[in-house]
Amino acid sequence: MPLSAGLCRACTADIATHGPGTLDQPWTQLWLGGPFTVRTVAPASRGVERSAMPPVSAALVDPAQEALFDLPRDWTAVDLALLPALSERAQNLVDQFAALATDQRWTDGPRSEGLRTLRILFACLGANAPILETEIMRLVTTYPGLGGKRVITFLAERNLLLPDPANQIDSNQQTVERALDAMPAAFADDVRRWVTVLRGEGRRHHQPKTWHTIKNYIYFVRPVLLDWQHEVAGLREVTRDHVDLAIKQRKGNIARGIHVGLRSLFRALKQERIIFRDPTRGIVVSAVLILPKNIPSDRLRGLLDQAHRPVTKVVLVLAAVHGLRPTDINRALLEDLDLSAGRLVIRRATGRHLIHLDELTHGIIAAWLRHRRERWPESTNPHLVVSRQTAMDARRQSTSPSTLLTMVEPFGVTVSALRADRILDEARQTADPVGLMRLFGICDGTAMKYIYAAHPERQSEMIR
């Protein structure tokens, strides 16, 4: 068999020119010989046995070797049908992943998708060095039938993941940054300065606002600024008439939100000495009182009987019986639950609210905890309510509001509506705002809102 058999044409021509010793020269290109040789794949001849398992790749990532270039990997160049074999360590990790999928009772889809993804990653990159989260997401978006979320969680728990820095930023902050990037050029610098002040980094030190609050401010202010970009060249040219017109063009809570947002914006700019007068000064917008409404009894009847998932029953009973907000349910912690004493502590920014579990709630929560231990025995998520996405998430995050909405949406209600109906029903029975405040942990203004909705005749009474 000639020396050049199996080599590409370029290699054969080079050997013919310089001789067979070319392969042993240090200046030879990598593709001319050694483990990186580029070889043609010829059809197997009859009677000739081919190796069933390719060798382990010689180009796996070495944790002791620093990267020369930070370039995105092109996964389309990888032939998934001809993957290298796994190292012993990589195979052990794949076996651990498969065992975890069995213990957690994953369905066939997530199990096969995760195993396939892990197999590709370990075959191409190895299992000795941490893998970039961005690399994993780039792979799963390149080929169909792959799944990255469970793989990311699995690798993170074994210190084999380099997290994506973008995911370490608060989601509300990301929303604010995107909004700032899309801000009209005439106002962009001033609005960024406003956000800096809200974060407590202005000329005067004060308690920073949360990114959630800042996001809400920008949500109301941005449409007004988009209108003003055709009228003024900068925020210094905005007058009281501009502000008045912007508010009068909207109604209800939208108008009030715009007033609050613009007032915060111009006060911050005046504090930073960017503008010299506040065009919102003296403008008052009354609050809009929206009274809660009852949910028809036919919708409430049998909700728990219709709910088949244990976690859905927990959400329903906490909202419809104990009047908890969606955020209360999402943030409730296992460590604050005491089933033996029948108590659950809800942590809020205004303090802690204690609810006493009745027999129905106690039984539903106990059944959910048993189901959770059977389904996710290795879960370290500290929250009472978890989903398939958060139960095994290494970041130990709470469920999102949209998850709760999806749980109760088939019943034609929302968690907030169930809560409002419960408090309103209690207000009809007692008409005592202090009792509502103690029972549901609400403020006096909220309590009176429910009293007025339940007893309209009391709206003319003066609160003393």
Buried (B, 14 or more C-beta within 10 A) or exposed (E): EEEBEBBBEEBBEBBEEEEEEBBEEEEBEEBBBEEEBEEEEEEEEEEEEEEEEEEBBEEBBEEEEEEEEEEEBEBEEBEBEEBBBBBEEBBEBBEEBBEBBEEBEBEEEBBBBBBBBBBBBBBBBBBBBBBBBBBBBBBBEEBEEBBBBBBBBBBBBEEBBBBBEEEEEEEBBBBBBEBBEEBBEBBBEBBBBBBEBBBEEBEEEEEEBBBEEBBBBBBBBBBBBEEBBEEBEBBEEBEBEBBEEBBEEBEEEBBBBBBBBBBBBBBBBBBBEBBEEBBBEEBEBEEEEEEBEBBEEEBBEEBBEEBEEBBBBBBBBBBBBBBBBBBBBBBBBEEBBEEEEBEBBBEEEEEEBEBEBEEEBBEBBEEBBEBBEEBBEEBEBEBBBBBBBBBBBBEBEBBBBEBBEEBBEEBEBBBBBBBBBBBBBBBBEEBBBEBBBEBBBBEEEBBBBBBBBBEEEEEEEEEE
